[in-house]
Amino acid sequence: MEGLLAEKDEFVAEVADDDLRDLDAISIGMINERLEITLLDRLILLARELDLPDEVVQQFAENRDEAQAALDHMQSFVAETRSAD
């Protein structure tokens, strides 16, 4: 993750185009949301395997849904940006 952030910082420093910098920032956000979704999927599986209370599983599922919604929103923004070009 630190490597991704370092690459992002280097890219942002070198690029003069604000739209391209914004797109890069959104791309990093999408990577973050995908990672969060993957980790939450794993936590849900572990919570079920460990027979944790349903409330725990539900909280992980709600957090996953929020991460998915954020990812969907970012993907829509990128698609709209591309179609406007």
C-alpha positions as CSV (number, residue, x, y, z in Angstrom):
1,M,0.0,0.0,0.0
2,E,2.8,2.4,0.8
3,G,4.3,1.8,-2.7
4,L,0.9,2.7,-4.3
5,L,0.8,5.9,-2.3
6,A,4.3,6.8,-3.2
7,E,3.6,6.3,-6.9
8,K,0.5,8.4,-6.6
9,D,2.3,11.2,-4.9
10,E,5.0,11.1,-7.6
11,F,2.4,11.1,-10.4
12,V,0.5,14.0,-8.9
13,A,3.6,16.1,-8.5
14,E,4.5,15.5,-12.2
15,V,1.1,15.9,-13.9
16,A,-0.2,19.4,-14.7
17,D,-3.6,18.3,-15.9
18,D,-6.1,18.7,-13.0
19,D,-8.6,16.2,-14.6
20,L,-5.9,13.6,-14.9
21,R,-4.8,14.1,-11.3
22,D,-8.5,13.8,-10.2
23,L,-8.8,10.6,-12.2
24,D,-5.7,9.2,-10.6
25,A,-7.0,10.0,-7.1
26,I,-10.2,8.3,-7.9
27,S,-8.3,5.2,-9.2
28,I,-6.4,5.0,-5.9
29,G,-9.8,5.2,-4.1
30,M,-11.1,2.4,-6.2
31,I,-8.1,0.2,-5.4
32,N,-8.7,1.0,-1.7
33,E,-12.4,0.1,-1.9
34,R,-11.7,-3.2,-3.7
35,L,-9.1,-4.1,-1.0
36,E,-11.7,-3.2,1.7
37,I,-14.4,-5.4,0.0
38,T,-12.0,-8.3,-0.2
39,L,-11.0,-8.0,3.4
40,L,-14.6,-7.7,4.6
41,D,-15.6,-10.8,2.5
42,R,-12.9,-12.7,4.4
43,L,-14.0,-11.4,7.8
44,I,-17.6,-12.4,7.0
45,L,-16.4,-15.9,6.2
46,L,-14.3,-16.1,9.3
47,A,-17.1,-14.8,11.5
48,R,-19.4,-17.4,10.2
49,E,-16.9,-20.2,10.6
50,L,-16.2,-19.1,14.2
51,D,-20.0,-18.9,14.9
52,L,-19.8,-15.3,16.0
53,P,-23.0,-13.6,16.8
54,D,-25.2,-12.6,13.8
55,E,-24.7,-8.9,14.8
56,V,-21.0,-9.2,14.0
57,V,-21.6,-10.7,10.6
58,Q,-24.3,-8.1,9.9
59,Q,-21.9,-5.3,10.8
60,F,-19.3,-6.6,8.4
61,A,-21.9,-7.1,5.7
62,E,-23.1,-3.5,6.2
63,N,-19.6,-2.2,6.0
64,R,-19.0,-4.3,2.8
65,D,-22.2,-2.8,1.3
66,E,-21.0,0.7,2.0
67,A,-17.6,-0.1,0.4
68,Q,-19.3,-1.5,-2.6
69,A,-21.6,1.5,-2.9
70,A,-18.5,3.8,-2.8
71,L,-16.8,1.7,-5.4
72,D,-19.9,1.8,-7.7
73,H,-20.1,5.6,-7.3
74,M,-16.4,6.0,-8.3
75,Q,-16.8,3.6,-11.2
76,S,-19.8,5.6,-12.4
77,F,-17.9,8.9,-12.2
78,V,-15.0,7.4,-14.2
79,A,-17.4,6.1,-16.8
80,E,-19.2,9.5,-17.1
81,T,-15.8,11.2,-17.4
82,R,-14.7,9.0,-20.2
83,S,-17.9,9.3,-22.1
84,A,-17.7,13.1,-21.8
85,D,-14.4,13.1,-23.6
